[in-house]
């Protein structure tokens, strides 16, 4: 579910707690959690509504000026259902603090290495992907996939796994290595370097 920066800021500020979407099928469920740049957002409830029943008060809770403005933004097939989604700002994304922590101890490096080894499984990919992101900040997923000889969508899932460990950051366009990821690469590629 894509949310605009204005909506994300409103969720964080507590001035927005609703979204309306027209979908051929329901895309989110109550309890779903989205980790976004503005923070962690939880889906509280989802229900089908008649667009004519959207009130101006509902619209303001979604960041729009009026019910007509909300109806005007609904995209998708005209015969698709309109969903009223209640959202809750949970708090800042803990990955931000993690990704900024570049003061890695030997135990940190070992723990990250173990996690990456498990992720590599039958096909080593983590180090090569981290190195490529470090060397090409801002590259789109398709460009990185081409350089790695991989499909774009599975690569995006893998980069998200690296982000969950605080090693990469998503940009508006592309990715970059985080301070934590850069420190990890430095330490494993030059083990004699002072930690």
C-alpha positions in Angstrom: 0.0 0.0 0.0 1.6 3.3 -1.1 1.1 6.3 1.1 2.2 9.8 0.2 4.7 11.7 2.3 2.0 14.1 3.4 -0.1 11.2 4.7 2.9 9.5 6.4 3.7 12.8 8.1 0.1 13.2 9.2 0.1 9.6 10.6 3.3 10.4 12.6 1.7 13.7 13.8 -1.6 12.0 14.7 -3.7 14.1 12.4 -4.4 11.3 9.9 -5.6 7.8 10.7 -7.6 6.8 7.6 -7.0 6.0 4.0 -9.4 5.1 1.1 -8.6 2.9 -1.8 -10.4 1.4 -4.7 -9.1 -2.2 -5.3 -10.2 -5.1 -7.3 -9.2 -7.2 -4.3 -8.3 -6.3 -0.7 -4.6 -5.6 -0.5 -4.1 -5.2 3.3 -5.5 -7.0 6.3 -6.0 -5.8 9.9 -2.8 -6.4 11.8 -0.6 -5.9 8.8 2.5 -3.8 9.6 4.3 -1.6 7.1 7.8 -0.4 7.8 8.1 2.8 5.9 10.6 5.7 5.9 8.3 7.8 8.1 7.9 5.0 10.6 6.0 1.8 11.4 2.3 1.9 10.4 -0.2 -0.7 11.4 -3.5 -1.5 9.7 -6.1 -1.4 12.4 -9.2 -2.2 10.3 -10.4 -2.6 6.7 -13.9 -2.4 5.5 -15.8 -1.9 2.2 -17.7 1.4 2.0 -20.0 3.1 -0.4 -18.0 6.1 -1.8 -21.1 8.3 -1.5 -21.1 7.6 2.3 -17.6 9.1 2.8 -18.0 12.2 5.0 -16.0 15.4 5.1 -14.9 14.4 8.6 -13.6 11.0 7.2 -11.9 12.9 4.4 -10.0 15.2 6.9 -8.9 12.1 8.8 -7.4 10.9 5.5 -5.6 14.1 4.9 -8.1 15.4 2.2 -10.1 18.6 2.4 -13.5 17.1 1.5 -15.3 13.8 0.7 -15.4 14.9 -2.9 -11.7 15.3 -2.9 -11.3 11.7 -1.6 -13.7 10.4 -4.3 -11.7 12.2 -6.9 -8.5 10.5 -6.0 -9.9 6.9 -6.1 -8.2 5.0 -8.9 -8.9 1.6 -10.3 -11.9 -0.1 -12.0 -15.1 1.8 -11.4 -16.8 -1.5 -10.4 -14.2 -2.3 -7.8 -14.8 -2.0 -4.1 -13.8 1.0 -2.1 -12.0 0.3 1.1 -11.8 2.4 4.3 -8.6 1.6 6.0 -7.9 2.7 9.5 -4.2 3.1 10.2 -2.1 3.6 13.3 1.4 5.1 13.7 3.3 2.7 15.8 6.6 4.6 16.1 9.8 5.2 14.3 11.3 2.4 12.3 13.9 0.8 14.5 16.0 0.0 11.4 16.9 3.7 11.1 18.7 3.7 14.5 20.3 0.3 13.7 21.5 1.4 10.2 23.1 4.5 11.7 25.1 2.4 14.3 28.5 2.1 12.7 30.3 1.3 16.0 30.5 -2.5 15.4 32.2 -4.7 18.0 33.7 -8.1 17.0 30.6 -9.7 18.3 28.4 -7.5 16.1 30.5 -8.4 13.1 30.3 -12.1 13.9 26.5 -11.9 14.5 26.0 -10.1 11.2 28.2 -12.6 9.4 26.2 -15.5 10.8 22.9 -13.9 9.7 24.3 -13.3 6.2 25.7 -16.8 5.9 22.2 -18.2 6.7 20.7 -15.9 4.1 23.2 -17.0 1.5 22.0 -20.6 1.9 22.6 -22.5 -1.4 23.6 -19.4 -3.3 26.0 -16.8 -1.9 24.6 -13.3 -2.8 24.8 -11.1 0.3 28.4 -9.8 0.1 28.3 -9.2 -3.6 25.0 -7.3 -3.3 26.3 -5.2 -0.4 29.5 -4.4 -2.3 27.5 -3.4 -5.4 25.2 -1.2 -3.5 28.2 0.5 -1.8 29.8 1.1 -5.2 26.7 2.3 -6.9 24.6 4.4 -4.6 21.2 5.4 -6.0 21.0 2.7 -8.6 17.6 1.4 -9.3 16.7 -2.2 -8.5 16.6 -3.1 -12.2 20.1 -1.7 -12.8 21.5 -3.6 -9.8 19.7 -6.8 -11.0 21.2 -6.4 -14.5 24.7 -6.0 -12.9 24.2 -9.1 -10.8 22.6 -11.1 -13.5 19.4 -11.5 -11.4 15.7 -10.9 -11.7 14.5 -7.6 -10.2 11.7 -8.7 -7.9 13.7 -11.4 -6.0 16.6 -9.0 -5.7 14.3 -6.3 -4.2 13.2 -8.9 -1.6 16.8 -9.7 -0.8 17.8 -6.1 -0.5 14.9 -5.7 2.0 16.4 -8.5 4.1 19.7 -6.6 4.1 17.8 -3.4 5.1 16.1 -5.4 8.0 19.6 -6.0 9.3 20.4 -2.2 9.1 22.9 -2.7 6.3 21.2 -0.8 3.4 18.9 2.2 3.0 16.2 2.8 0.5 16.3 6.1 -1.3 13.6 7.8 -3.2 15.3 6.2 -6.2 17.5 3.2 -5.6 19.5 2.2 -2.6 22.6 3.0 -0.7 24.8 1.3 1.9 24.1 2.4 5.5 26.8 3.5 7.9 26.4 0.1 9.6 26.7 -1.7 6.3 29.8 0.3 5.3 31.4 -0.4 8.6 30.7 -4.1 8.3 32.2 -4.2 4.8 35.3 -2.3 5.9 35.8 -4.7 8.8 35.4 -7.9 6.9 37.4 -6.8 3.9 40.2 -5.4 6.1 40.2 -7.5 9.3 43.3 -5.8 10.6 41.6 -2.5 10.7 40.9 -1.0 14.1 37.3 -1.5 15.2 
